[in-house]
Amino acid sequence: MIAVTGASMGIGLGTARCLLARGARVALLARDAARLQGVVDGLGSANALAVATDVCDRAAVAAAFERVNAHWGRLDGVINNVGFNFARRIELMPEVEVRRVLERGSYHGGSTTPEVMGEAIAQCFEFPPGVGAEFIEVKSGLRERKFMDTESSR
């Protein structure tokens, strides 16, 4: 049983599809509950579970893993693919958006995503001594887009 964050689109969704195609049970985690449920419904697999959560919220992450535990009773791994895409130069973005970009990466509120996930996993699942879930962190960097400044391009 694998939990995949950022699973409503892009790399996270592609990863979830690959895992499901290989017979894995997959908990798809993402912030937008409606979009996520639509994605899971579209996958048409009893092995896919939609779990809406915000990885920047410790309590929400714990609740998400409690739901996974209640549904499947185990966790073999987490593929952490959280990201935030934007299509503007960062210096032109409002401060609130810049903060969201930074928070959705590995750092938020003084804790890293692996630490938050690890705490939640430890609270929700019992592992035999020396056994635990694998944690894989996926980072693709922020998408680079070139924008033409019409004033300077003349």
DAMO-V634754 format. One record per residue. N is the residue number from 1. RES is the residue in one letter. SS is DSSP state (H for helix, E for strand, - for the rest). PHI is phi in radians with two decimals (999 if undefined). Layout:
BEGIN
{{N & RES & SS & PHI} {N & RES & SS & PHI}}
END
This chain:
BEGIN
{{1 & M & - & 999} {2 & I & E & -2.11} {3 & A & E & -1.74} {4 & V & E & -2.14} {5 & T & E & -1.55} {6 & G & - & 1.09} {7 & A & - & -1.61} {8 & S & - & -1.51} {9 & M & - & -2.89} {10 & G & H & 1.05} {11 & I & H & -1.06} {12 & G & H & -1.08} {13 & L & H & -1.16} {14 & G & H & -1.05} {15 & T & H & -1.11} {16 & A & H & -1.06} {17 & R & H & -1.05} {18 & C & H & -1.08} {19 & L & H & -1.12} {20 & L & H & -1.09} {21 & A & H & -1.08} {22 & R & - & -1.66} {23 & G & - & 1.58} {24 & A & - & -1.33} {25 & R & - & -1.55} {26 & V & E & -2.29} {27 & A & E & -1.66} {28 & L & E & -1.63} {29 & L & E & -1.95} {30 & A & E & -2.88} {31 & R & - & -1.33} {32 & D & - & -1.47} {33 & A & H & -1.06} {34 & A & H & -1.15} {35 & R & H & -1.09} {36 & L & H & -1.08} {37 & Q & H & -1.12} {38 & G & H & -1.08} {39 & V & H & -1.10} {40 & V & H & -1.13} {41 & D & H & -1.05} {42 & G & H & -1.16} {43 & L & H & -1.22} {44 & G & - & 1.07} {45 & S & - & -2.18} {46 & A & - & -1.20} {47 & N & - & -1.54} {48 & A & E & -1.95} {49 & L & E & -2.18} {50 & A & E & -1.48} {51 & V & E & -2.33} {52 & A & E & -1.31} {53 & T & - & -2.82} {54 & D & - & -1.99} {55 & V & - & -1.19} {56 & C & - & -1.52} {57 & D & - & -2.01} {58 & R & H & -0.95} {59 & A & H & -1.14} {60 & A & H & -1.16} {61 & V & H & -1.13} {62 & A & H & -1.07} {63 & A & H & -1.11} {64 & A & H & -1.09} {65 & F & H & -1.25} {66 & E & H & -1.10} {67 & R & H & -1.13} {68 & V & H & -1.05} {69 & N & H & -1.10} {70 & A & H & -1.12} {71 & H & H & -1.38} {72 & W & H & -2.09} {73 & G & - & 1.26} {74 & R & - & -2.78} {75 & L & - & -2.60} {76 & D & - & -1.75} {77 & G & E & -3.02} {78 & V & E & -2.24} {79 & I & E & -1.92} {80 & N & E & -1.58} {81 & N & - & -2.12} {82 & V & - & -1.26} {83 & G & - & -2.74} {84 & F & - & -2.44} {85 & N & - & -1.73} {86 & F & - & -2.51} {87 & A & - & -2.12} {88 & R & - & -2.37} {89 & R & - & -1.16} {90 & I & H & -1.07} {91 & E & H & -1.25} {92 & L & H & -1.71} {93 & M & - & -1.51} {94 & P & - & -1.08} {95 & E & H & -0.97} {96 & V & H & -1.07} {97 & E & H & -1.23} {98 & V & H & -1.05} {99 & R & H & -1.07} {100 & R & H & -1.09} {101 & V & H & -1.03} {102 & L & H & -1.19} {103 & E & H & -1.17} {104 & R & - & -1.41} {105 & G & - & -1.49} {106 & S & - & -1.43} {107 & Y & E & -2.05} {108 & H & E & -2.76} {109 & G & - & 0.99} {110 & G & - & 1.54} {111 & S & E & -2.21} {112 & T & E & -1.58} {113 & T & H & -0.96} {114 & P & H & -1.02} {115 & E & H & -1.13} {116 & V & H & -1.09} {117 & M & H & -1.09} {118 & G & H & -1.05} {119 & E & H & -1.08} {120 & A & H & -1.12} {121 & I & H & -1.10} {122 & A & H & -1.10} {123 & Q & H & -1.31} {124 & C & H & -1.73} {125 & F & - & -2.21} {126 & E & - & -1.84} {127 & F & - & -2.02} {128 & P & - & -1.06} {129 & P & - & -0.93} {130 & G & - & 1.41} {131 & V & - & -2.10} {132 & G & - & -2.82} {133 & A & - & -1.56} {134 & E & E & -1.36} {135 & F & E & -2.20} {136 & I & E & -2.09} {137 & E & E & -1.79} {138 & V & - & -1.89} {139 & K & - & -2.32} {140 & S & - & -2.00} {141 & G & - & 1.35} {142 & L & - & -1.45} {143 & R & - & -1.06} {144 & E & - & -1.64} {145 & R & - & -2.30} {146 & K & - & -1.69} {147 & F & - & -2.07} {148 & M & - & -1.51} {149 & D & - & -1.57} {150 & T & - & -1.11} {151 & E & - & -1.23} {152 & S & - & -1.49} {153 & S & - & -1.57} {154 & R & - & -1.45}}
END
